């Protein structure tokens, strides 16, 4: 196993779901594994009608850049939110057409 992602339905910060955990081994980072995991979780949320999704990040954690790259925005110094996680799920459709 080189990585995992976990999420769940949630109403924290007025959203519909939460990305709880994302991890990719250092030896396998920068190979699009994290992006693929995020797209799969985004598709799961979208399939269940959940669009607004939050994720907590410590300010010193560099993962916030990854989340911003995929459309999340800060709502405070510890939390980011996607207003429509379906856009992340749709990236796989756009990527396939490129």
N, CA and C of each residue as an Amber inpcrd file, in Angstrom:
protein
   294
   0.8400000  -1.1670000   0.0000000   0.0000000   0.0000000   0.0000000
   0.8920000   1.2390000   0.0000000   0.5660000   2.1880000  -0.8740000
   1.3700000   3.4010000  -0.9610000   0.6150000   4.6430000  -0.4900000
  -0.6900000   4.5110000  -0.2500000  -1.4440000   5.6610000   0.2200000
  -2.8810000   5.3070000   0.5290000  -3.5680000   6.2490000   1.1320000
  -4.9870000   6.0610000   1.4490000  -5.6670000   7.4200000   1.5790000
  -6.9800000   7.3880000   1.5400000  -7.7900000   8.5770000   1.7640000
  -9.0200000   8.1440000   2.5420000  -9.5160000   9.0140000   3.4090000
 -10.7220000   8.7290000   4.1820000 -11.5620000   9.9930000   4.2670000
 -12.8550000   9.8100000   4.1530000 -13.7810000  10.9300000   4.2850000
 -15.0970000  10.4390000   4.8380000 -15.9350000  11.3550000   5.2630000
 -17.2230000  10.9920000   5.8310000 -18.1880000  12.1650000   5.7060000
 -19.4670000  11.8640000   5.8470000 -20.4750000  12.9150000   5.8630000
 -20.2890000  13.7130000   7.1520000 -20.4860000  15.0260000   7.0680000
 -20.2790000  15.8780000   8.2220000 -21.0100000  17.1950000   8.0110000
 -21.3540000  17.8420000   9.0900000 -21.9320000  19.1870000   8.9970000
 -20.9980000  20.2270000   9.6180000 -19.7900000  19.8080000   9.9250000
 -18.8000000  20.7410000  10.4860000 -18.6360000  21.9280000   9.5340000
 -18.5920000  23.1040000  10.0580000 -18.4230000  24.3330000   9.2740000
 -19.5240000  24.5150000   8.2180000 -20.6840000  23.9010000   8.4550000
 -21.8120000  24.0750000   7.5500000 -21.6690000  23.3660000   6.2130000
 -20.8430000  22.3290000   6.1620000 -20.6290000  21.5890000   4.9170000
 -21.4110000  20.2840000   4.9290000 -21.2110000  19.4830000   3.9010000
 -21.9230000  18.2060000   3.7740000 -21.0150000  16.9950000   3.9320000
 -19.7140000  17.2210000   4.0010000 -18.7700000  16.1240000   4.1530000
 -17.3990000  16.6440000   4.5390000 -16.5400000  15.7160000   4.9350000
 -15.1880000  16.0890000   5.3650000 -14.1650000  15.0890000   4.8400000
 -13.1230000  15.6070000   4.2580000 -11.9590000  14.7890000   3.9360000
 -11.1970000  14.6690000   5.2510000 -11.1750000  13.4780000   5.8060000
 -10.5880000  13.2830000   7.1220000  -9.0890000  13.0560000   7.0530000
  -8.6330000  12.2970000   6.0550000  -7.2270000  11.9260000   6.0210000
  -6.8030000  11.5880000   4.5920000  -5.6240000  12.0410000   4.2330000
  -5.0090000  11.7040000   2.9510000  -3.5270000  11.4930000   3.2110000
  -3.0180000  10.3620000   2.7530000  -1.6090000  10.0560000   2.9590000
  -1.0710000   9.3210000   1.7440000   0.1030000   9.7400000   1.3080000
   0.8450000   9.0460000   0.2600000   2.2890000   8.9390000   0.7510000
   2.8440000   7.7400000   0.7000000   4.2420000   7.5530000   1.1160000
   5.1470000   8.5320000   0.3740000   6.1320000   9.0190000   1.0750000
   7.0630000   9.9760000   0.4800000   7.6880000   9.4310000  -0.8060000
   7.9870000   8.1440000  -0.8330000   8.6190000   7.5420000  -2.0120000
   7.6940000   7.4970000  -3.2210000   6.3970000   7.7530000  -3.0190000
   5.4300000   7.7000000  -4.1110000   4.7280000   9.0340000  -4.3650000
   5.1680000  10.0750000  -3.6780000   4.5750000  11.3890000  -3.8970000
   5.0120000  11.9520000  -5.2450000   4.2370000  12.9020000  -5.7290000
   4.4770000  13.5660000  -7.0190000   4.3310000  12.6020000  -8.2030000
   3.4970000  11.5770000  -8.0020000   3.1980000  10.6240000  -9.0720000
   1.6960000  10.5970000  -9.3630000   0.9850000  11.6190000  -8.9260000
  -0.4620000  11.7640000  -9.1450000  -1.3110000  10.8050000  -8.3130000
  -0.7180000  10.1060000  -7.3580000  -1.4800000   9.1760000  -6.5220000
  -2.4400000   9.9420000  -5.6210000  -1.9690000  10.9960000  -4.9790000
  -2.8360000  11.8100000  -4.1360000  -3.9700000  12.4260000  -4.9260000
  -3.6710000  12.8850000  -6.1250000  -4.7020000  13.4610000  -6.9850000
  -5.7480000  12.4130000  -7.3360000  -5.3270000  11.2180000  -7.6770000
  -6.2780000  10.1540000  -8.0120000  -7.1190000   9.7630000  -6.8040000
  -6.5030000   9.6710000  -5.6390000  -7.2690000   9.3700000  -4.4320000
  -8.3100000  10.4540000  -4.1680000  -7.9100000  11.7180000  -4.3040000
  -8.8380000  12.8210000  -4.0870000  -9.9900000  12.7850000  -5.0850000
  -9.6970000  12.5000000  -6.3370000 -10.7540000  12.4050000  -7.3550000
 -11.7450000  11.2930000  -7.0330000 -11.2460000  10.1710000  -6.5460000
 -12.1360000   9.0480000  -6.2010000 -13.0350000   9.3960000  -5.0210000
 -12.4680000  10.0420000  -4.0060000 -13.2990000  10.4550000  -2.8720000
 -14.2940000  11.5310000  -3.3070000 -13.8580000  12.4470000  -4.1510000
 -14.7500000  13.4850000  -4.6680000 -15.9130000  12.8600000  -5.4320000
 -15.6380000  11.8490000  -6.2170000 -16.6940000  11.1450000  -6.9530000
 -17.6630000  10.4610000  -6.0040000 -17.1560000   9.8820000  -4.9400000
 -18.0080000   9.2340000  -3.9350000 -18.9340000  10.2580000  -3.2840000
 -18.3530000  11.4000000  -2.8630000 -19.1820000  12.4490000  -2.2730000
 -20.2520000  12.9070000  -3.2650000 -19.8430000  13.1850000  -4.4930000
 -20.7860000  13.6730000  -5.5080000 -21.8920000  12.6510000  -5.7740000
 -21.5500000  11.3660000  -5.8130000 -22.5450000  10.3140000  -6.0440000
 -23.5780000  10.2550000  -4.9250000 -23.2000000  10.7360000  -3.7470000
 -24.1120000  10.7690000  -2.6010000 -24.7370000  12.1500000  -2.4080000
 -24.6120000  13.0090000  -3.4160000 -25.2380000  14.3250000  -3.3540000
 -24.5800000  15.2950000  -2.3980000 -23.3420000  15.0430000  -2.0530000
 -22.5980000  15.9190000  -1.1270000 -21.6540000  16.7790000  -1.9600000
 -21.7930000  18.0660000  -1.8690000 -20.9780000  18.9770000  -2.6890000
 -19.9810000  19.7940000  -1.8780000 -20.4100000  20.3550000  -0.7550000
 -19.5060000  21.1870000   0.0330000 -18.7510000  20.3020000   1.0170000
 -17.4200000  20.3080000   0.8980000 -16.5680000  19.4050000   1.6590000
 -15.4450000  20.2130000   2.3110000 -15.1540000  19.9120000   3.5740000
 -14.0720000  20.6140000   4.2640000 -12.9080000  19.6600000   4.5340000
 -11.7680000  20.2490000   4.8320000 -10.5830000  19.4940000   5.2400000
  -9.7960000  20.3700000   6.2160000  -9.3540000  19.7560000   7.3040000
  -8.5390000  20.4690000   8.2860000  -7.0690000  20.2680000   8.0040000
  -6.3080000  21.3540000   8.1450000  -4.8670000  21.3010000   7.8850000
  -4.1640000  22.2050000   8.8920000  -3.1350000  21.6760000   9.5180000
  -2.3050000  22.5160000  10.3760000  -1.5680000  23.5270000   9.4950000
  -1.4430000  24.7730000   9.9500000  -0.7960000  25.7960000   9.1140000
   0.6010000  25.4180000   8.6170000   1.3580000  24.6490000   9.3900000
   2.7120000  24.2610000   8.9810000   2.7230000  23.0830000   8.0050000
   1.5870000  22.4450000   7.8180000   1.4980000  21.2820000   6.9400000
   1.4680000  21.7430000   5.4770000   2.3910000  21.2750000   4.6510000
   2.4310000  21.7440000   3.2590000   1.2900000  21.2150000   2.3840000
   0.4690000  20.2870000   2.8840000  -0.6280000  19.7510000   2.0740000
  -1.6530000  20.8090000   1.6750000  -1.7240000  21.9300000   2.4030000
  -2.6920000  22.9670000   2.0370000  -2.5000000  23.3970000   0.5930000
  -1.2670000  23.3860000   0.1050000  -1.0160000  23.7440000  -1.3020000
  -1.6980000  22.7600000  -2.2540000  -1.6500000  21.4830000  -1.9170000
  -2.2930000  20.4390000  -2.7240000  -3.7970000  20.6880000  -2.7840000
  -4.3960000  20.9660000  -1.6390000  -5.8360000  21.1990000  -1.6020000
  -6.2200000  22.4650000  -2.3770000  -5.4550000  23.5240000  -2.2260000
  -5.7160000  24.7490000  -2.9920000  -5.5760000  24.4870000  -4.4930000
  -4.5790000  23.7360000  -4.8770000  -4.3740000  23.3960000  -6.2930000
  -5.6150000  22.7260000  -6.8750000  -6.3250000  21.9820000  -6.0270000
  -7.5230000  21.2700000  -6.4610000  -8.8090000  22.0070000  -6.0950000
  -8.7210000  23.3150000  -5.8850000  -9.9150000  24.1410000  -5.7750000
 -10.4420000  24.4560000  -4.3970000  -9.7940000  23.9830000  -3.3410000
 -10.2440000  24.3140000  -1.9860000  -9.8060000  25.7350000  -1.6380000
 -10.5720000  26.3670000  -0.7690000 -10.2340000  27.7150000  -0.3080000
 -10.2860000  27.7440000   1.2160000  -9.4480000  28.5990000   1.7940000
  -9.4150000  28.7180000   3.2460000 -10.6830000  29.3720000   3.7680000
 -11.2040000  28.8490000   4.8900000 -12.2890000  29.5150000   5.6060000
 -11.7850000  30.0380000   6.9550000 -10.6790000  29.4940000   7.4280000
  -9.9330000  30.0280000   8.5730000  -8.5360000  29.4200000   8.5070000
  -7.6950000  29.6910000   9.4890000  -6.2950000  29.2550000   9.3550000
  -6.0940000  27.7440000   9.4620000  -7.1220000  26.9980000   9.8430000
  -6.9920000  25.5520000   9.9730000  -7.8820000  24.7570000   9.0250000
  -8.7840000  25.4100000   8.3190000  -9.7660000  24.6860000   7.5090000
  -9.8950000  25.2610000   6.1170000  -9.9810000  24.3450000   5.1480000
 -10.2790000  24.7070000   3.7680000 -11.5970000  24.0430000   3.3910000
 -12.2370000  24.5780000   2.3570000 -13.5110000  24.0200000   1.9150000
 -13.5780000  24.0330000   0.3940000 -14.1970000  23.0020000  -0.1550000
 -14.5770000  22.9840000  -1.5640000 -16.0500000  23.3530000  -1.6020000
 -16.4020000  24.3540000  -2.3830000 -17.8050000  24.7310000  -2.5270000
 -18.5430000  23.7160000  -3.3860000 -17.8100000  23.0460000  -4.2760000
 -18.4060000  22.0000000  -5.1090000 -17.3450000  20.9490000  -5.4190000
 -17.2880000  19.9180000  -4.6020000 -16.2910000  18.8570000  -4.7820000
 -16.4870000  18.1410000  -6.1060000 -17.6840000  18.2680000  -6.6860000
 -17.9350000  17.6520000  -7.9840000 -16.9720000  18.1370000  -9.0520000
 -16.4870000  19.3690000  -8.9090000 -15.5100000  19.8910000  -9.8700000
 -14.2190000  19.0830000  -9.8190000 -13.8330000  18.6150000  -8.6390000
 -12.6360000  17.7780000  -8.5170000 -12.8980000  16.4190000  -9.1550000
 -14.0830000  15.8700000  -8.9150000 -14.4380000  14.5870000  -9.5300000
 -14.4340000  14.7100000 -11.0410000 -14.8930000  15.8400000 -11.5580000
 -14.9510000  16.0620000 -12.9980000 -13.5770000  16.2470000 -13.6250000
 -12.5340000  16.5170000 -12.8030000 -11.1860000  16.6490000 -13.3470000
 -10.7820000  15.3860000 -14.0900000 -11.2180000  14.2160000 -13.5890000
 -10.8390000  12.9680000 -14.2560000 -11.4580000  12.9000000 -15.6560000
 -12.6620000  13.4450000 -15.8010000 -13.2970000  13.4960000 -17.1320000
 -12.5210000  14.4470000 -18.0360000 -12.1790000  15.6220000 -17.5060000
 -11.4240000  16.5960000 -18.3090000 -10.0460000  16.0470000 -18.6680000
  -9.3740000  15.3940000 -17.7050000  -8.0440000  14.8340000 -17.9560000
  -8.0940000  13.7720000 -19.0390000  -9.1240000  12.9590000 -19.0510000
  -9.2550000  11.9000000 -20.0430000  -9.4400000  12.4590000 -21.4450000
 -10.0240000  13.6320000 -21.5540000 -10.2480000  14.2420000 -22.8670000
  -9.0370000  15.0210000 -23.3550000  -8.0970000  15.3410000 -22.4710000
  -6.9270000  16.1430000 -22.8540000  -5.9210000  15.3330000 -23.6440000
